[in-house]
Amino acid sequence: MEVRIYRGRADEPAADRAITTELLRQTAEIGVSAVRVWQPHRQVAFGRRDSHTDGYDQARQAAEDHGYHSIERNVGGRAVAYTGRTLAFVHTLPIDNIRQGMCDRYTEASQQVIDVLSELGADVTRGEPTDAYCPGSHSVSSVSGGEPSGKLVGLAQRVQSRAALVSGCLTVAETDVSELRDVLGPVYRALDVPFDPASVGSISSAGGPDDPTVVRRALEDALVDSHNASVVRARDVIHDT
């Protein structure tokens, strides 16, 4: 199977989001998988459920007040923040049936993340602590006393005819944890959604590296999985459309 690796980001958040949308469209059209692991711009990405709550405008303002650009995303549930140093990944896959395979893709993606982080020295498990940001059943967390203690990775999925997109966000360095807590606290209060700031963890605090480049390369390799791969500059995707 052919895989295209997309590296880098666009100059501003809207254009960067357009890259992901275009990768999914191309996979549906030509049947070639795409892998992208990068550091998105500083932003809070709100989910569809957030946009329908009474406190949505206040939540967006809270994000802006903390220096985060506000966007609405097409996948996932509740708000997720990126500091500009945190990682994100997308993996697009050609599919035959839009109604099949979602659970399998979630399971495979979470296991790939667990395997990568474990090989990098982090003590992680599937699951998340209570009142974590963007709660989901396929998250990956650090471990304390045999239980999930700090959410490190959240996963989401988007499906359309002939293609699926699995995505995730990863908090790598402990230095980002306080920033994420500071912005997500008022955002979630405005949305009236339970959130425990202590639920935010980092890969480095779980025993892994604190260098996003190390994690990016390892995750990219795992998602490509020895398939024939070519490298494309991500910003060229939207310049060519």
Residue pairs with C-beta under 8 A, 6 or more apart in sequence:
1 33
1 227
1 228
2 32
2 33
2 227
2 228
2 229
2 230
3 32
3 33
3 34
3 35
3 224
3 227
3 228
3 229
3 230
4 32
4 33
4 34
4 35
4 229
4 230
4 231
4 232
5 34
5 35
5 36
5 220
5 224
5 229
5 230
5 231
5 232
6 19
6 23
6 34
6 35
6 36
6 38
6 231
6 232
6 233
6 234
6 237
7 36
7 38
7 231
7 232
7 233
7 234
8 38
8 233
8 234
8 235
9 16
9 19
9 38
9 39
9 40
9 41
9 234
9 235
10 16
10 18
10 19
10 234
10 235
10 238
11 235
12 41
13 40
13 41
13 43
13 69
13 71
14 71
15 235
15 238
16 40
16 41
17 71
17 73
18 238
19 36
19 234
19 235
19 237
19 238
20 36
20 90
20 165
20 167
21 74
22 237
22 238
22 241
23 34
23 36
23 90
23 92
23 165
23 237
24 92
24 158
24 160
24 163
24 165
25 163
26 32
26 34
26 92
26 237
27 33
27 34
27 92
27 93
27 94
27 162
27 163
27 165
28 94
28 160
28 161
28 162
28 163
29 162
31 94
31 162
32 94
33 91
33 92
33 93
33 94
33 227
34 90
34 91
34 92
35 89
35 90
35 91
35 220
35 223
35 224
35 229
36 89
36 90
36 91
36 234
37 87
37 88
37 89
37 216
37 219
37 220
37 223
38 87
38 88
38 89
38 216
38 234
39 82
39 84
39 85
39 86
39 87
39 88
39 212
39 216
40 82
40 84
40 86
40 88
41 69
41 82
41 84
42 67
42 68
42 69
42 82
42 83
42 84
43 63
43 68
43 69
43 70
43 71
43 81
43 82
44 60
44 63
44 68
44 69
44 70
44 71
44 79
44 80
44 81
44 82
44 183
44 184
44 187
45 71
45 72
45 73
45 76
45 79
45 80
45 81
45 82
46 56
46 59
46 60
46 70
46 71
46 72
46 73
46 78
46 79
47 72
47 73
47 75
47 76
47 77
47 78
47 79
47 134
48 72
48 74
49 77
49 78
50 56
50 59
50 72
50 78
50 79
50 191
51 72
53 59
53 191
53 192
54 192
55 190
55 191
55 192
56 190
56 191
58 190
59 79
59 186
59 187
59 188
59 190
59 191
60 70
61 190
62 183
62 186
62 187
62 189
62 190
63 69
63 70
63 79
63 81
63 183
63 187
64 70
65 186
66 182
66 183
66 186
68 81
68 183
73 80
74 158
75 156
75 157
75 158
75 165
75 167
76 134
76 136
76 154
76 156
76 167
77 134
77 135
77 136
77 156
78 133
78 134
78 135
78 188
78 191
78 193
79 133
79 134
79 184
79 187
79 188
79 191
80 133
80 134
80 154
80 169
81 133
81 179
81 180
81 183
81 184
81 187
82 88
82 169
83 176
83 179
83 180
85 172
85 173
85 175
85 176
85 212
86 169
86 170
86 171
86 172
86 176
86 180
86 212
87 169
87 170
87 172
87 212
87 215
87 216
87 219
88 167
88 168
88 169
88 170
89 167
89 168
89 170
89 219
89 220
89 223
90 165
90 166
90 167
91 109
91 165
91 166
91 167
91 223
92 163
92 164
92 165
93 105
93 163
93 164
93 165
93 166
94 162
94 163
95 101
95 159
95 162
95 163
95 164
96 162
98 159
98 160
98 161
101 164
102 157
102 159
102 164
105 157
105 164
105 166
106 138
106 155
106 157
106 166
107 138
109 138
109 155
109 166
109 168
110 126
110 138
110 139
110 140
110 153
110 155
111 126
112 219
112 222
112 223
113 140
113 153
113 155
113 168
113 170
113 219
114 124
114 125
114 126
114 140
115 222
116 215
116 218
116 219
116 222
117 124
117 140
117 152
117 153
117 203
117 206
117 208
117 215
118 124
119 218
120 203
120 208
120 209
120 214
120 215
120 218
121 207
121 208
121 209
122 142
122 152
122 203
122 206
122 207
122 208
123 142
123 143
123 206
123 207
124 140
124 141
124 142
124 143
124 152
124 206
125 140
125 141
125 142
125 143
125 148
126 138
126 139
126 140
126 141
127 137
127 139
127 140
127 141
127 147
127 148
128 135
128 136
128 139
128 140
128 141
128 148
128 151
128 199
129 141
129 147
129 148
129 149
129 150
129 151
129 196
129 198
129 199
130 196
130 199
131 194
131 195
131 196
131 199
132 139
132 141
132 151
132 195
132 196
132 199
132 200
133 151
133 154
133 180
133 184
133 188
133 195
133 199
133 200
134 154
134 156
136 154
136 155
136 156
138 155
139 148
139 151
139 153
139 154
139 155
140 151
140 152
140 153
140 155
141 148
141 149
141 150
141 151
141 152
141 153
141 201
142 148
142 149
142 150
142 152
142 201
142 205
142 206
143 149
143 206
144 150
149 201
150 198
150 199
150 200
150 201
150 202
150 205
150 206
151 171
151 199
151 200
151 201
152 170
152 171
152 201
152 202
152 203
152 206
153 168
153 169
153 170
153 171
154 168
154 169
155 166
155 167
155 168
156 166
156 167
156 168
157 164
157 165
157 166
157 167
158 164
158 165
158 167
159 165
170 203
170 215
170 219
171 177
171 180
171 200
171 201
171 202
171 203
172 202
172 203
172 204
172 208
172 209
172 210
172 211
172 212
172 215
173 202
173 203
173 204
173 210
173 211
173 212
174 202
174 204
174 205
174 210
175 210
176 202
177 200
177 201
177 202
177 205
180 200
181 197
181 200
184 195
184 197
184 200
185 195
185 197
188 194
188 195
189 195
202 210
203 209
203 210
203 215
204 210
208 215
209 215
